[in-house]
Amino acid sequence: MTSILTYTLKNLPSTSKWALRFSLRPLSCSSQLRAAPAAQTKSKKTLAKPNIRNIVVVEGVRIPFLQSGTSYKELMPHDLARAALLGLLHRTNVPKDVVDYIIFGTVIQEVKTSNVAREAALGAGFSDKTPAHTVTMACISANQAMTTGVGLIASGQCDVVVAGGVELMSDVPIRHSRKMRKMLLDLNKAKTLGQRLSLISKFRLNFLSPELPAVAEFSTSETMGHSADRLAAAFAVSRLDQDEYALRSHSLAKKAQDEGLLSDVVPFKVPGKDTVTKDNGIRPSSLEQMAKLKPAFIKPYGTVTAANSSFLTDGASAMLIMAEEKALAMGYMPKAYLRDFVYVSQDPKDQLLLGPTYATPKVLERAGLTMTDIDAFEFHEAFSGQILANFKAMDSDWFAQNYMGRKTKVGSPPLEKFNNWGGSLSLGHPFGATGCRLVMAAANRLRKEGGQYGLVAACAAGGQGHAMIVEAYPK
């Protein structure tokens, strides 16, 4: 496939074919904070399918998402996951012995607790007879945890599943160099003093150089921010567009926080510290202040900055998922149905962050819906440029025909229905936990706004993506 991103950033003229091909209505400062009108309750078909169990979300919670290096920095990942599980238990009063299975997503694993789902479950007081496992799929790890749970319930293996995710970026594993690791392992096997001295004699100072983790693709060695910068340039997304979208995200998140709309957040008493009650990354600024920041990845010509990127975040989330008949038998009023979902994969070099573009039309077709049927869109915001590039790709017949094998475009989501309570740019993005936040935001918005269908979508490292339809549960 001819690369859609082969260009030199500083030589990309503003009147290039990309700028003309992918023109997007500007995000004006006056319109970005306009409150969306309450959706009118519509009489639409339900997405229930014959002979297939209805699967519902009873409730979902998350501990506050915090910038890495702040209040959670002394903890371990299982501490955060345990807190989310305890918050869910407190919110729902579900008996622990009713839960058939627990699944968590995570990305950067702590080696001491590689199956963090199991360790968190035991720490939260679940029975040692309750199985638990951990999945990883980059930024859609929690999505995978949820849909794995959906599969267990749909197949009749389980009735009640807890799915969630966790990430602790404050303390990531930093390894010795490979040469140092090899020498230490060989020293451990050495049986005589002579063997040990012989190995030590081979030591060199460069063995001490550590291997630092990076948010980079193994297959391309490119950081995600660098890829986002190239994507934004390829789709002619300007720095101002990106800053305006980031300001919109932070401003809407602050408004939602102040109005008490972020009801999925549960307080967390951090051992030895105060109780954390709200996300700490929501910081509305001004376009003037944002414009002062230098490019973070492609210097000096890039457009992706710290202000229009999601920040490194610590946090955890958890959801109670049940078969509908089980939930009703236990006296619960579910929040939403989990309906059709898809996973997609693309070229990890040039289409790393276009997962929503590919996943959205597929999940709509599977559900028999169109974009106009969707009342609430919740997309993961890795970068402003990534969101706006996806908008342009989704709104392009040319892209649909040349890269997706489709006859027509699916269309871009209307901003008045899109991430109305903020997104990952402002609320934070713990890699393994964001998927549950997206689904709960969609479910809670549908209840608040009177809509019926929500669409959740996210990109992920490896060029992968996910989309799911959430249907409001009748009140």
Protein Blocks (a to p, Z undefined) as FASTA:
>chain_A
ZZfkbccfklmcfkbmklmmmgccdddfklmmpccddddddddddfbdehiacdddfbdc
ddddddehilmlmpcfklmmmmmmmmmmmmnopafklpmbdcdddfbdcfklmplmlmmm
mmnopafklccddddehjllmmmmmmmmmmmmmnomambdcddddddfklccddddfklm
mmmmmmmmpmbfklmmmmmmmpcfklmpccddddddfklopafklmmmmmmmmnopafkl
mmmmmmmmmmmmmmmmmnopammbccdddehiacdfbdckbccddfklmmmpccfklcck
bmbdfklcccddddddddddddfklmmmnopacfbdcdddddddddfklmmmmmmmmmmm
mmmmmnopafklpmbdcdddfbfklmmmmmmmmmpmklmmmmnopabdebiadfklgokn
opfklnopcfklmmmmmmmmmmmmmmmnopabdcdddddehhiacddddddddZZ
